[in-house]
Amino acid sequence: MSTLQEKINSLKFKPDDAWQHVIIADQKRCKNCPTQACLTICPTGVFRWNYADTSPISVLYKQCIECGACRLACPCKNIEFLYPKGSYGVIYTEEQPTS
């Protein structure tokens, strides 16, 4: 049986460098967040706390696996999530060879 990390490592990604599909709506709200759930709920660590920056949370959206857990766990409803545009994001199917 595969571990979660092995399954995540097997995913293929095609990030959209021109469009960020996961964002923090209001960085100021993160400073007073009672749980900071986004830092622990995300299986790929998309969210990182910045101790010395004016924006408390960095969003590493290119490693997002589109599970949506962050959006559900945020007690402030402060995460905006839209699925990546067509042909970008996680590639869940393998191309079948043509004969």
Summary of the structure (lengths in Angstrom):
residues: 99
radius of gyration: 15.2
end to end distance: 32.1
largest distance: 57.7
contacts: 209
relative contact order: 0.28
helix: 23%
strand: 18%
